[in-house]
Each structure stands twice: as structure tokens, then as C-alpha cells.
Amino acid sequence: MFAREKSAREPLADLFAATRNLSMALAAPLSDADATVQSMDDASPAKWHLAHASWFFETFVLRDHVPGYRHHDEGWPFLFNSYYEAEGRRHARGRRGMVTRPTLDEVRGYRSHVDAALSGALPTLSPAALELVELGCHHEQQHQELLVTDILHLLSQNPLEPALWPAARKQPVAMPGPIGWVEHGGGLVETGCDGRGFSFDCEGPRHAELLHPHALADRTITNGEWAAFIADGGYREPRHWLADGWAWVQAERIAAPMYWEERDGVWTRFGLDGRRAIDPAAPVTHVGFFEADAYAAWAGARLPTEAEWEAAAQGLDPSGGNQMDGAGPVEPRPASGGPAMFGDVWEWTGSAYRPYPGFRAVQGAVGEYNDKFMSGQFVLRGGSCATPRGHARASYRNFFYPHQRWQFTGVRLARDV
């Protein structure tokens, strides 16, 4: 299933409390209107994220494993189910922003109800139910990152470009030196979850991969380097682009990363702290797979495979780097040395999101969590500045469609040796 070691109930209770508290802190600055509006089909209202995470615990733990439990509201499962076909009919994803009621305060009350019920049941839950609690915590951590990126997209649609959180004035940082290359001689490597600690089912089973000699860049691409790509006609030259990517550029009139805008000859970006000039030394972000692949072609390189990336990341601290520790205006930061492969930006790989050899989805509704999405998407690795610290690991597989770029996504180059 979703692999985990048997853990004491007290650490799981601490994880549950910390996870639930962080979600509320992230939503604290939001008005009811902020939390209700949906800015695009790919994004969900903050109110929906808060309620859906509670629906997950209520449905798969409280309803199924706590005798006598009754839903907080019998109509809410229809509103806050996401994509679980086994759980029946649900509200259309693209119309989540039309749910003006329940209010944000009522959703907060729902969360309090679920928190009290689950905390009270935790001492007597079965091992199977405890596994679902742990899964629910990691599921909510995923939604915390989505909550942050979805509200960023929402605020970017406001002509006033309001900041969600104020940020201190940034100090200039020296540009990093030229990219260094970390070589790998190739051969058989073991990738996938190793059974230690939590992992999602799509991270296994552990298996052998044959790597050819290659090298990975020792850092991700910066804003300054991306500006050079733009200046050299990167978005105007079809030779750099996959056919579908070039069609997307033309149809959507793409000319820069998402949230970039040139003002008075200076590239600026919109962030959770409002609009500011880009930091040339910081990692570029909010670029899709099509853009990442085109940049790599322009640079005379390629994107790493996910097996190459994971082989390089094994042994590094997945809790290191610039990741989310609390509510605030997260953003990628300039590299500070070392092979930093965790945090800042999710790194596009050239690998399609497909099952590993021997993969089998678990039975029941939670089996819909990952495998049904293994079509048409590409894998990203490493976590971002909006990933809750402790959530990522070397085997973690994130995945998005090639045109999507509202997440904190960036680029690490690879090349053959």
C-alpha cells in the first residue's frame, strides 16, 4: 500500500496536529472572498483545500474506522470529494469557485470537528486506520503547497496585484558562477522507495535502472540565465521546441515564465509579496515542461531522467534546502553552494509519469490516489520553497502536464558523457 514503518501513536498525533495547524496558518490572511474564488480550472479555492483535506480524514478514517461516527454535514461529501469515483458523485472541479456556502468560518468549524473526532479516536485506531491517518497528513501537505500556489495565481489576476504577506527588502546577491557538472559513470542503480519511512504507492516497488554515462548540473537555471534565453529569441525560435510546445507557445502567446512582466526595460515577477524586479541570481520558476525542454535544447543539453536525478539525490538530506517552514511569502532563493537538489523549485525531468515494473494499485478508493493519473504527464523531483519541510524524499515523484506552470517549477540540466 502506501509504505510506512510502524510508528508510535504519539509521533503520529504530533504530525497530525502540526499539519492541521500549518493549513490554518496559511489561510489566516484570507478573507472569505479570497478563499472562495477559483481563478482557473487547475486551481481550487483555498476554502475547498481546507475542507477537502478534512473530508479525506472524515471519509477514510472516521467514517470507515470509528463506530458510530456521523458526517459533520451529509451534503458536504458531494462538495469536497475531489476525484474518487468509488465515493460517488461530486461537484464539478471547474465550478468549485461557485460554492459561496459553506462560508470560510463554517469550513473552519468543520476542521475543528474533524480534528476533535480524530484526536479522540487516535488512541484506539487499528494499524490499518493509522496508516490512513499518516497518508492523510501527507495528502494535506500536498494541498498546503497547492493552497499557496493557487492563491498566488488568484492574486495575480487582480489588477492591483496585492501581496498576501509583506516581505523585507531584498539584499543584492552575487550571481552564481558557471554551471558545474557532476558526472556519473553509468551502470545499474536501485531507485524507488526502500521501505523506510512513508512513501506514496507510485514510488515503488524498488527496482534496478540502467544508466548511461551522464552528468548533471550542480545547480538549477537562474532568472538571469533565463533572461538571456529570452533575449536570444528563445520563445521565437521553433527549432528549440517540441512540436506540441511550439503550438502551445503560438496559441497562448507565451513569451516569458508565468508571472514575469517587462516594465521600463526591467523584468519583474509577481509573487506572494507582490510585484518586484526579478532576482537574477535566484532559480527561475513557474516554467512548464515545454519551456524546460526548449531551454535545455537551446543550452546544448537535455533534461535529466528521473532515475538519473534520484541516483544523484540518494544520500542527500531531503529536509535540507529552502522549503516551507511556516506561513509566509515563500520563493526560490539564490544557490548557496553544494548540489542542493531539494527545495527551491520542483525540477522537471524528461521522464513520463508511468508505473514502475511490478507496480500494483491498492484496492479501494485510496487506490485512485496516483495510478489513474499515469498518462500524459511528466515527473518532477526535489520539492520546492512551498513544499512543507519533511514532506519530500529522493524517491518522491511529483507530476504535471507539460503546459502547466503555476507551481514552483524549474530546470536542472543534464548531458550525456
Secondary structure, 3 states (H helix, E strand, C coil): CCCCCCCCHHHHHHHHHHHHHHHHHHHCCCCHHHHHCCCCCCCCCHHHHHHHHHHHHHHHHHHHHCCCCCCCCCCHHHHHCCCCHHHCCCCCHHHHHHCCCCCHHHHHHHHHHHHHHHHHHHHHCCHHHHHHHHHHHHHHHHHHHHHHHHHHHHHHCCCCCCCCCCCCCCCCCCCCCCCCEEEECCEEEEECCCCCCCCCHHHCCCEEEEECCEEEECCCCEHHHHHHHHHCCCCCCHHHCCHHHHHHHHHHCCCCCCCEEEECCEEEEEECCEEEECCCCCECCCCCHHHHHHHHHHCCCECCCHHHHHHHHCCCCCCCCCCECCCCCCCCCCCCCCCCCCCCCEEEEEEECCCCCCCCCCCCHHHHCCHHHCCCCEEEECCCCCCECCCCCCCCCEEECCCCCCCCEECCCEEEC
